[in-house]
Amino acid sequence: MLKIKILLGAITTLLFFLNLSFADEIPKLVFEKRLNHLIKHRVKKGECLYLILKSYGIPDKVIPAFIKCIKQYNPHIQDLNKIFPGQVVFLPKLKVKRYKVKKGDYAINLLKRVGNVPKHLIYNEFINFFKMLNPKIKDINNLKVGMVVNLPVLPKKNRFTKKKIKKAEVNKKKHNKFFSLLEKIGFKITTGKKLLLPTKKGTWILVDTSNIFLVNSPWKDNFFILSKKLAPLYIKTLRKLKGKYLLLDFQKDIYELLVSFFKKLENLYPDKFLYWKRKRSVVIFDEDFTLEVKADVQFVVLLDDQKRYYFFFFNKVNSSNNVLWGIREFLKKHNIFISFFKNKLNRFSVENLFIPKLKMESIMENSLKMLNLSLTVLKNSNYVIKIYLEVPALFKKDKLAGLVFFEDEVDPYLVSLLNLKGYKCYAVVKSQLPPPEVGGL
């Protein structure tokens, strides 16, 4: 009998302590669950609850009732009238609106339609809020037309339907050309994958790159691209992530989209990217030539060891497609990249290009001078491509007989380009070539 009493006593004691521990835990669990619609306010020196509520726009008349509402969110504070600097007070993310009752209105309908309160919060909490804010109303289910009530209102969420998301994604697919262009420039774009990415606070979150595009730049820095149309849905996630981001309007055509991207990129990385305005002449000084270009889109990527120049022509240009191909391939070797979107370029191979060789006798019989050559590939009111060269030239009786290139240094694309523009070109062994006279045209 004594053993049974001792056992019952032990069980009772155990249940008592378990009860205490659960009593401590339950409010905490409920409290944590509700944090998603609360404001976390850290008390500053000189603040009291009245001043804090005033700062969040709560009217004087409802502050006493509001204090009753928020007691359940602050079980860690015994007396809300006695708060101290450094303490954390949790307040509902709501405002109080004065509303005049219309025909057909009732409390639950008003909380849902006007107060933006989700169903799961109406019955748990906001009905009580409504009662506390309107102590004179005896029956909240029988509101009289014309009656003025104090209505708790949550911030209105951006409603972003699946239909709108699908439409935005269709526009993204429509502009796949934009992404392929970026990849040609040297950007690497990650889409359609779910990645764990670091946040500014040092934590990690799962991000779907079907909507938030991860971009690795040619200078090895990561940033994000988000469609403006999808911004209401993903901007909060984007702001949490560690890294810069750009908002782009994928409704624009490819030209406007690129211009918008490059302008924003220049602001984001002024030491890595330089964008020039349309119809502005750009002059590039190379060791072997000087180039003047005016295009629709023109920019330079500044890397540690080199500069890469890019020029895009979006309209059809009036020039020989063979010449355009030749200048494009020649400049590519010098990290200058030109793209013609409306011209079908005639690709030709230079592997078997025949360049006649000059005999020593021909050189000795004629004079050799350095010629300053201006080669116009394209020129009109909107576009310019001009190249300035200094090359050895052979003159026969003061008339230009041809341009001379060293056999081991000749650029086949440049020779093809010069041939297409009407210049005869010859190859010569460097050791055979006498020093040219200074001068020229």
C-alpha positions in Angstrom: 0.0 0.0 0.0 2.9 2.4 0.9 4.6 1.6 -2.4 1.4 2.4 -4.3 1.1 5.8 -2.5 4.7 6.6 -3.2 4.2 5.7 -6.9 1.1 7.8 -7.1 2.9 10.7 -5.5 5.8 10.5 -8.0 3.3 10.4 -10.9 1.4 13.4 -9.6 4.7 15.3 -9.1 5.8 14.4 -12.6 2.5 15.5 -14.2 2.7 18.8 -12.2 6.1 19.6 -13.7 5.1 18.5 -17.2 2.1 20.7 -16.9 4.3 23.6 -16.0 6.7 23.0 -18.8 3.8 22.7 -21.4 2.2 25.8 -19.9 5.4 27.7 -20.7 5.7 26.2 -24.2 2.1 26.5 -25.5 1.9 30.4 -25.5 5.4 30.5 -27.1 4.3 28.2 -30.0 1.1 30.1 -30.7 3.0 33.3 -30.4 5.7 32.2 -32.9 3.0 31.1 -35.3 1.4 34.5 -35.4 4.5 36.5 -36.1 3.8 36.7 -39.8 1.3 39.6 -39.3 3.0 41.4 -36.4 5.3 44.4 -36.2 8.4 43.9 -34.0 9.1 47.2 -32.2 12.1 47.7 -29.9 11.3 50.3 -27.3 13.5 53.4 -27.3 14.3 55.8 -24.5 11.4 58.0 -23.6 8.7 55.9 -25.3 5.5 54.6 -23.8 2.9 52.3 -25.4 0.6 55.3 -26.1 3.3 57.1 -28.1 4.3 53.9 -29.9 0.7 53.3 -31.0 0.3 56.9 -32.1 3.4 56.6 -34.2 1.8 53.7 -36.1 -1.3 55.8 -36.8 -3.7 54.4 -34.2 -6.4 57.0 -33.3 -6.6 58.3 -29.7 -10.2 57.1 -29.3 -9.4 53.5 -29.8 -6.0 53.3 -28.1 -7.4 51.9 -24.8 -9.3 49.2 -26.7 -6.2 48.5 -28.9 -4.1 47.9 -25.8 -6.5 45.2 -24.7 -6.1 43.6 -28.2 -2.3 43.4 -28.1 -2.0 41.8 -24.7 -2.2 38.4 -26.2 0.8 39.1 -28.4 3.1 40.1 -25.5 2.9 37.4 -22.9 6.5 38.3 -22.0 5.5 41.7 -20.6 3.5 41.6 -17.4 2.3 45.2 -17.5 2.1 47.0 -20.9 1.9 50.3 -19.1 5.4 49.7 -17.8 7.8 49.1 -20.7 11.6 49.8 -20.7 14.1 50.7 -23.4 15.4 47.7 -25.2 12.2 45.6 -24.7 10.5 44.2 -27.8 6.8 44.9 -28.2 4.8 43.1 -30.9 1.9 45.0 -32.5 -0.6 43.8 -35.2 0.2 45.1 -38.7 -3.1 46.9 -38.8 -4.7 50.3 -38.8 -8.1 51.4 -37.5 -10.6 52.7 -40.0 -13.8 54.5 -39.3 -16.5 52.9 -41.5 -20.1 53.8 -42.1 -22.3 50.6 -42.2 -24.2 50.0 -45.5 -27.1 47.7 -46.2 -26.0 44.1 -46.1 -22.9 44.7 -44.0 -22.1 42.5 -41.1 -18.9 42.1 -39.0 -17.3 39.0 -40.7 -18.1 40.4 -44.1 -16.5 43.8 -43.3 -13.4 42.2 -41.8 -12.9 40.1 -44.9 -13.9 42.7 -47.6 -12.8 46.0 -46.2 -10.3 44.9 -43.5 -8.3 42.5 -45.8 -8.4 39.9 -43.0 -7.8 36.2 -44.1 -10.4 33.7 -43.0 -8.1 31.9 -40.5 -7.5 35.2 -38.6 -11.1 36.5 -38.6 -12.5 33.9 -36.2 -9.4 33.4 -34.1 -8.5 37.0 -33.4 -10.2 39.8 -35.4 -13.7 39.2 -34.2 -12.4 39.9 -30.7 -10.5 43.0 -32.1 -13.8 44.2 -33.6 -15.6 43.7 -30.3 -12.9 45.5 -28.2 -12.8 48.4 -30.7 -16.6 48.8 -30.6 -17.6 48.1 -26.9 -21.0 49.9 -27.4 -22.2 47.5 -30.0 -24.0 44.7 -28.2 -24.7 42.4 -31.3 -22.0 42.5 -33.9 -24.1 40.3 -36.2 -26.8 43.0 -36.3 -25.2 46.2 -37.5 -27.6 49.0 -38.3 -27.3 51.0 -41.6 -25.6 54.4 -41.0 -23.8 53.2 -37.9 -20.1 54.2 -37.7 -17.8 51.4 -36.5 -14.1 51.1 -35.8 -12.8 48.5 -38.2 -9.3 46.8 -37.9 -7.7 46.9 -41.3 -4.6 44.8 -42.4 -2.3 46.0 -45.2 -3.7 45.1 -48.6 -1.6 42.3 -50.3 -0.7 42.6 -54.0 -3.0 40.1 -55.7 -1.0 38.4 -58.5 -3.0 35.8 -60.3 -1.6 32.7 -62.0 -2.9 34.1 -65.3 -0.7 37.2 -64.9 2.3 35.1 -64.0 1.8 32.9 -67.0 1.5 36.0 -69.3 4.8 37.4 -67.8 6.5 34.1 -68.4 5.3 34.0 -72.1 6.9 37.4 -72.6 10.1 36.1 -71.1 10.1 33.3 -73.7 9.3 35.8 -76.4 12.5 37.6 -75.6 14.8 34.6 -75.4 16.9 36.5 -78.0 17.7 38.9 -75.2 19.2 36.1 -73.1 21.1 34.6 -76.0 22.6 38.0 -76.8 23.8 38.4 -73.2 25.4 34.9 -73.4 27.3 35.9 -76.6 28.6 39.0 -74.7 29.9 36.7 -71.9 27.1 36.7 -69.4 26.1 33.3 -68.0 22.4 33.1 -67.1 20.9 30.4 -64.8 17.1 29.8 -65.3 14.7 27.0 -64.5 16.6 25.7 -61.4 16.0 25.8 -57.7 19.1 27.0 -55.9 20.0 27.6 -52.2 21.4 31.1 -52.2 22.9 33.2 -49.3 20.9 36.1 -47.8 22.3 39.4 -46.4 21.8 38.1 -42.9 24.0 35.1 -43.5 21.1 32.5 -43.8 20.2 30.5 -46.9 16.9 30.5 -48.9 15.6 28.3 -51.8 15.1 30.4 -54.9 13.4 29.4 -58.1 15.4 30.8 -61.0 12.5 30.4 -63.4 11.4 33.8 -62.3 14.4 35.4 -60.6 17.3 35.0 -63.1 20.8 34.5 -61.7 23.4 36.2 -63.9 27.1 35.7 -63.7 28.9 38.7 -65.4 32.1 38.6 -67.5 33.9 40.1 -64.5 32.8 37.2 -62.4 30.2 39.0 -60.2 26.7 37.7 -59.7 23.5 39.7 -59.8 19.8 39.1 -60.4 17.3 40.0 -63.1 13.6 40.2 -62.3 10.7 41.1 -64.6 8.9 44.3 -63.4 5.6 42.4 -64.0 6.6 39.8 -61.4 8.1 42.3 -59.0 5.1 42.4 -56.6 5.4 38.7 -56.1 9.2 38.3 -55.7 10.7 41.7 -54.7 10.7 40.8 -51.0 12.7 37.6 -51.7 15.0 39.5 -54.0 15.8 42.2 -51.4 16.7 39.4 -48.9 19.3 37.9 -51.2 23.0 38.8 -51.1 23.8 40.6 -54.3 22.6 43.4 -56.6 19.6 43.2 -58.8 17.9 44.8 -61.9 14.2 45.2 -62.7 13.5 44.9 -66.4 10.3 45.4 -68.5 10.1 42.3 -70.7 7.1 43.9 -72.5 9.5 46.1 -74.5 11.0 45.2 -77.9 14.5 43.8 -78.0 16.2 47.1 -78.7 14.5 49.0 -75.9 15.1 46.0 -73.5 18.8 46.0 -74.3 19.2 49.7 -73.9 17.4 49.6 -70.6 19.5 46.7 -69.4 22.8 48.4 -70.4 22.0 51.7 -68.8 21.0 50.1 -65.5 24.1 47.9 -65.7 26.4 50.9 -66.1 24.8 52.4 -62.9 25.3 49.1 -61.1 29.0 48.6 -62.2 30.4 51.9 -63.4 34.0 50.6 -63.2 33.2 47.5 -65.3 30.8 48.7 -67.9 30.5 51.8 -70.1 27.5 52.5 -72.4 27.5 55.1 -75.2 24.3 56.8 -76.4 22.9 56.0 -79.8 24.2 58.1 -82.8 27.3 59.1 -80.9 30.6 58.4 -82.6 33.0 56.2 -80.7 36.7 56.3 -81.6 39.0 53.4 -80.7 42.8 53.6 -80.9 44.5 50.3 -81.6 48.2 49.6 -82.2 47.5 48.7 -85.8 44.6 51.1 -86.7 42.1 53.6 -85.5 38.4 52.8 -85.7 35.4 55.1 -85.8 31.9 53.6 -85.2 28.4 54.9 -84.7 25.8 52.2 -84.0 22.4 51.6 -82.3 23.8 50.0 -79.2 27.5 50.5 -78.3 29.3 49.7 -75.1 32.6 48.4 -73.6 33.2 45.7 -71.0 36.2 46.6 -68.8 38.0 43.5 -67.6 41.2 43.3 -65.6 43.4 42.3 -68.6 41.5 43.6 -71.6 38.7 45.8 -73.0 35.9 44.3 -75.1 34.0 46.6 -77.4 30.5 45.8 -78.8 28.4 47.4 -81.5 24.9 46.4 -82.5 23.1 47.5 -85.7 19.4 46.8 -85.5 18.3 48.2 -88.9 19.5 47.0 -92.3 22.6 48.9 -93.4 23.4 49.8 -97.0 26.8 48.1 -97.6 28.1 45.0 -99.3 27.4 42.0 -97.2 30.9 40.6 -98.1 32.5 43.9 -96.8 30.5 43.7 -93.6 31.5 40.1 -93.0 35.2 41.0 -93.7 35.2 44.0 -91.2 33.4 41.9 -88.6 35.9 39.0 -88.7 38.9 41.4 -88.9 37.8 43.4 -85.8 36.9 40.3 -83.8 40.6 39.5 -83.5 41.1 42.8 -81.8 38.3 42.3 -79.2 35.9 44.5 -81.2 32.6 42.7 -81.9 30.0 44.0 -84.4 26.6 42.5 -85.0 24.3 43.2 -87.9 20.7 42.0 -87.2 18.9 42.7 -90.5 21.8 41.9 -92.9 22.4 38.4 -94.2 26.2 38.4 -94.3 28.0 36.4 -97.0 30.4 34.2 -95.1 33.5 33.4 -97.0 36.6 31.4 -96.1 40.0 32.9 -96.2 42.0 29.7 -95.7 42.8 29.4 -99.4 43.1 33.1 -100.0 45.7 33.8 -102.7 47.9 36.9 -102.1 50.4 37.5 -105.0 54.0 37.8 -103.9 56.2 40.7 -105.0 59.6 40.0 -106.4 62.6 42.0 -105.2 63.0 43.5 -108.6 59.5 45.1 -108.6 60.2 46.7 -105.2 63.6 48.1 -106.3 62.2 49.5 -109.6 59.4 51.4 -107.8 59.2 53.6 -104.6 57.8 52.3 -101.3 56.1 54.8 -99.0 53.9 54.6 -95.8 50.4 55.4 -96.8 47.7 56.8 -94.4 44.6 55.0 -95.6 41.0 55.9 -94.7 38.7 53.0 -95.4 34.9 53.7 -95.2 32.9 50.6 -94.7 29.6 52.3 -93.9 28.5 55.9 -93.6 25.1 57.7 -93.4 23.3 59.9 -91.0 22.7 57.1 -88.5 25.6 54.7 -88.9 29.4 54.9 -89.4 32.2 52.4 -89.7 35.5 53.8 -90.7 39.0 52.4 -90.3 42.2 54.4 -90.5 45.4 52.4 -91.4 49.1 53.2 -92.0 50.5 50.6 -94.4 53.5 50.3 -96.8 52.4 51.1 -100.3 54.1 50.6 -103.7 54.1 53.6 -106.1 54.8 53.3 -109.8 55.5 56.7 -111.4 53.7 58.4 -108.4 50.6 56.2 -108.9 49.5 53.7 -106.3 50.4 50.3 -107.5 49.3 48.3 -104.5 49.6 47.8 -100.7 52.4 45.7 -99.3 52.1 43.3 -96.3 54.7 41.1 -94.7 54.0 37.4 -95.6 54.2 36.2 -92.0 52.0 39.0 -90.6 49.3 39.4 -93.2 45.7 39.4 -92.0 43.6 37.5 -94.6 40.3 39.3 -93.6 41.9 42.7 -93.9 43.4 41.8 -97.3 40.0 40.5 -98.4 38.3 43.7 -97.2 40.9 45.9 -99.0 40.4 43.8 -102.2 36.7 44.3 -102.0 37.2 48.1 -101.6 39.4 48.1 -104.8 42.9 48.0 -103.4 45.5 45.5 -104.8 47.5 43.8 -102.0 50.8 42.0 -102.2 52.8 39.8 -99.8 56.6 40.2 -99.4 59.2 38.5 -97.2 60.1 40.9 -94.4 63.9 40.5 -94.9 63.6 41.5 -98.6 61.7 44.7 -97.9 63.8 47.9 -97.9 62.8 50.7 -95.4 59.9 52.7 -96.8 60.0 56.4 -97.3 58.2 58.6 -94.8 55.2 60.3 -96.3 52.2 59.2 -98.3 48.8 60.4 -99.1 
